[in-house]
Amino acid sequence: MVDLYNVETYNADTGFKVGYLNELERMLEKVLPYAMLKSKPNLESRIRTLKKDWVIFYDMLNGKDNSGLGWDEHGQMVVVEDAVWNSYIS
């Protein structure tokens, strides 16, 4: 499967160009013909959620008050002691 990043028509330095959701919808239709995923609202909603989650994750590792938070490359997850986590989420 070709990803949109490698499709020059929709690739831009700052993200994807206009029309990428429609192309993504067509690509998904080929591999998941009965899923009936539509660019609006399904894909737009999921992309918004992923962006929001990414900001939380990025701030967790790179933002202020991140002392004690780390990344486990092998497990591909954030690692932290319980006391530090409880302080972070409060």
NORSULKA-V93216 format. One record per backbone hydrogen bond with DSSP energy under -1.0 kcal/mol. NH is the residue of the N-H (numbers start at 0). CO is the residue of the C=O. If there is no record, write none. Layout:
# NORSULKA-V93216
nh->NH co->CO
nh->NH co->CO
This chain:
# NORSULKA-V93216
nh->5 co->2
nh->9 co->6
nh->11 co->14
nh->14 co->11
nh->16 co->9
nh->19 co->16
nh->22 co->18
nh->23 co->19
nh->24 co->20
nh->25 co->21
nh->26 co->22
nh->27 co->23
nh->28 co->24
nh->29 co->25
nh->30 co->26
nh->31 co->27
nh->34 co->31
nh->42 co->37
nh->43 co->38
nh->44 co->40
nh->45 co->41
nh->46 co->42
nh->47 co->43
nh->48 co->44
nh->49 co->45
nh->50 co->46
nh->51 co->47
nh->52 co->48
nh->53 co->49
nh->54 co->50
nh->55 co->51
nh->56 co->52
nh->57 co->53
nh->58 co->54
nh->59 co->55
nh->60 co->56
nh->61 co->57
nh->62 co->58
nh->68 co->65
nh->69 co->78
nh->71 co->76
nh->75 co->71
nh->76 co->71
nh->78 co->69
nh->84 co->80
nh->85 co->81
nh->86 co->82
nh->87 co->83
nh->88 co->84
